[in-house]
Amino acid sequence: MEFAVLGVRDLSVRIGRHEIVSIDELDLPAGRRLGLVGESGSGKTMTAMSLAGLAPAEARQCGSIVLDGHELVGLGDKQLARVRGAQMGVIFQDPLRALNPTMRIGRQIDEAVRLHANLSRAERRERVLELMSHVQLSEPERLVRRYPHQLSGGQRQRVLIAMAIASGPRLLIADEPTTALDVTVQKEILGLLVRLSEERQMALLFVSHDLGVVRAVCEYVAVLYGGRLVETGPVRTVIHRPRHRYTEALIGANPGHASADDLAAVNGRQLTAIPGVVPSIDAFPIGCRFRDRCAHAVAACADDPPMERLAGEHRFACFNPTIAAKEWELDGNAR
Ligand SMILES: Nc1ncnc2c1ncn2[C@@H]1O[C@H](COP(=O)(O)OP(=O)(O)OP(=O)(O)O)[C@@H](O)[C@H]1O
């Protein structure tokens, strides 16, 4: 395994008596891209926020989150903010809410620059314009004078990305960054995130409910259900040879545009919706949290399934995994 810029071990996040996030092990190598995927309510945002040190105040974390050599679990708010500010950028779904409506764009990016570098006013101005051109905002000299409401949704998200990369972070966490945008703009922003990650050797933790988008953007995927990590590995391996029944169902339900044919062909059947909805946090069954909705549940699923480790960093936790993958492995092609 390459050097992991983010390493998670035995992470448990509890609010009250409920465990909202449970991840035994997850690594994000430096400069690589990992997608967190799952239906609405599967715990993506909570996981991403916990990893960013931004879990709600009432959340209790145990385990270990190491960011570029720094342990985050147990740090106080000030120390967390310092490590986060230097090593990590975060962007969210709704750029309008994340920007200050009363402050010009240039000033907002300038504040992000000021937090991380001791530069003169002129140098900062230069840096703001440079960041704006890195995120492909055209006519930056004109845009700096605008307010957030005077920009398009795509431009606003680019401004937030510029602010998030101002410190030159080793990791960018992006929570559904394109959901609020139309399809063409979505593609441009996704392309920008991939380019920035490659050019700057910046790892990307990318949250999405859309497996097709994760496949387009990321090299690795972590599938979450009920706040638990159920399957993870290289994205192509997991999509082509899913083992967990939830991943299989998610692939079957993928409405994804560009990759839908490919995804549907994986299991040789039509796209099908996953029956039922993700239950609220207090209504999951004991044992495998997916078993109430799973067509393949067996008696053993009343216990917690352990993580199985396959070749190529592919791991899953399911007592009755997909048969196709089993046959495929018996062929001796496990890599
Ligand atoms: N502050 C909180 N207190 C208690 N439970 C919470 C809190 N925030 C979220 N949850 C619960 O944690 C679970 C995971 O929520 P989360 O927002 O992480 O899901 P998600 O996969 O990101 O969904 P979406 O795609 O809709 O944002 C849900 O059951 C939610 O009700």
PDBQT file of the ligand as one rigid body, heavy atoms in Angstrom, charges set to zero:
ROOT
HETATM    1  N1  LIG A 401     -26.956  15.193  14.590  1.00  0.00    +0.000 N 
HETATM    2  C1  LIG A 401     -27.477  13.957  14.466  1.00  0.00    +0.000 A 
HETATM    3  N2  LIG A 401     -28.009  13.332  15.550  1.00  0.00    +0.000 NA
HETATM    4  C2  LIG A 401     -28.508  12.078  15.431  1.00  0.00    +0.000 A 
HETATM    5  N3  LIG A 401     -28.541  11.375  14.287  1.00  0.00    +0.000 NA
HETATM    6  C3  LIG A 401     -28.055  11.951  13.186  1.00  0.00    +0.000 A 
HETATM    7  C4  LIG A 401     -27.494  13.275  13.207  1.00  0.00    +0.000 A 
HETATM    8  N4  LIG A 401     -27.088  13.589  11.948  1.00  0.00    +0.000 NA
HETATM    9  C5  LIG A 401     -27.386  12.502  11.178  1.00  0.00    +0.000 A 
HETATM   10  N5  LIG A 401     -27.951  11.528  11.922  1.00  0.00    +0.000 N 
HETATM   11  C6  LIG A 401     -28.380  10.212  11.451  1.00  0.00    +0.000 C 
HETATM   12  O1  LIG A 401     -27.265   9.542  10.924  1.00  0.00    +0.000 OA
HETATM   13  C7  LIG A 401     -27.646   8.748   9.803  1.00  0.00    +0.000 C 
HETATM   14  C8  LIG A 401     -26.748   9.051   8.613  1.00  0.00    +0.000 C 
HETATM   15  O2  LIG A 401     -27.036  10.359   8.133  1.00  0.00    +0.000 OA
HETATM   16  P1  LIG A 401     -26.144  11.016   6.978  1.00  0.00    +0.000 P 
HETATM   17  O3  LIG A 401     -26.615  12.422   6.812  1.00  0.00    +0.000 OA
HETATM   18  O4  LIG A 401     -24.707  10.799   7.263  1.00  0.00    +0.000 OA
HETATM   19  O5  LIG A 401     -26.562  10.135   5.719  1.00  0.00    +0.000 OA
HETATM   20  P2  LIG A 401     -26.190  10.388   4.184  1.00  0.00    +0.000 P 
HETATM   21  O6  LIG A 401     -25.822   9.052   3.632  1.00  0.00    +0.000 OA
HETATM   22  O7  LIG A 401     -25.173  11.461   4.046  1.00  0.00    +0.000 OA
HETATM   23  O8  LIG A 401     -27.573  10.855   3.584  1.00  0.00    +0.000 OA
HETATM   24  P3  LIG A 401     -27.865  12.042   2.522  1.00  0.00    +0.000 P 
HETATM   25  O9  LIG A 401     -27.340  11.539   1.208  1.00  0.00    +0.000 OA
HETATM   26  O10 LIG A 401     -29.365  12.150   2.547  1.00  0.00    +0.000 OA
HETATM   27  O11 LIG A 401     -27.163  13.263   3.011  1.00  0.00    +0.000 OA
HETATM   28  C9  LIG A 401     -29.117   9.035   9.547  1.00  0.00    +0.000 C 
HETATM   29  O12 LIG A 401     -29.871   7.993  10.134  1.00  0.00    +0.000 OA
HETATM   30  C10 LIG A 401     -29.347  10.336  10.280  1.00  0.00    +0.000 C 
HETATM   31  O13 LIG A 401     -30.683  10.419  10.743  1.00  0.00    +0.000 OA
ENDROOT
TORSDOF 0
